């Protein structure tokens, strides 16, 4: 068996490596020539994938920027980004561009699988018609399935191997062909009846988190006014052994999935004359959290006789989650933007993010970032940092992640 993977980013490259490690020859198609060169050189640009692993797997991975190389593979797995447009609508063009490339070389008997997250109906209504421009019929001459990625960057307990793999085939035969492929790298396969079920399942997974995070974030804003410790409330609620799942407040949501995916369903719902009010409200609440954090930061400084304007503010952690260097949709980016608009001198420390080019900033050593700071704000709580020591080094700490709850320091303020 030979497998093709289109889009060698944080989803596609680990997927290609997994097949290579299963002794499957892989053709990897990537339009970014620098990425192609890096793969050939055995230099990984994915945090969860080290150079040695890529080099070992690279013997079975042929990286190229040409779709023609996919003509002889048995399965083509598409891992294209699906961002939102500037006006908040789904932008499927990167995905559909990949599909057009496959259609041009598609042959009978091949399997095409979409891993890119999108709204229900994308595979059947947008992907299949483009593939059938090849003159072949989906479900008859070739196979089509949707199998959403379930990658959680930085996570080691659940990986591609032991995370159940969801598959929705255009036909039962399509689903079975997809299962035969993924069985090589996944321990558990979960088949659903249609691509639409698989597409919506992926969205539900992320909407579930987005809505619950929004709920606890909204409560955090309320408890701030009421003088109640939201962290104590969450801790207390979590003692109930049933009917409650713990979610924690924070400065907002980041990454490619949670801030984006819910809006795919909200957009699709409008085509059916329905408003997904929970989904859209959750998005609004989470988008407001950086503004709430800035308002609290202003109050904290005002209580100490300081203004934000002219103050040196040390931002600790700028990636969207601990342990990774990904800043896509990171709330830290919005917080830094707002602080600068208020006239603050912003510096930051994050060993995972060497530079923020859009701000012209580079990560400073922790001691240098804290030196002379009127306030340190913990936006992303990376492991390996002594937050008690940070509290002892600056006048005040604003903890947006609750990592200092056990601290006895009197100059620490929680979200």
PyMOL commands that set and color helices and strands:
alter all, ss='L'
color gray80, all
select helices_A, chain A and resi 12-21+33-41+51-60+67-70+93-103+122-134+172-182+195-226+230-237+258-270+277-302+331-341+357-359+366-370+387-393
alter helices_A, ss='H'
color red, helices_A
select strands_A, chain A and resi 2-6+25-29+61-64+75-78+111-114+143-146+165-169+189-192+312-316+345-349+355-356+361-362+375-378+397-399+412-414
alter strands_A, ss='S'
color yellow, strands_A
deselect
rebuild
show_as cartoon
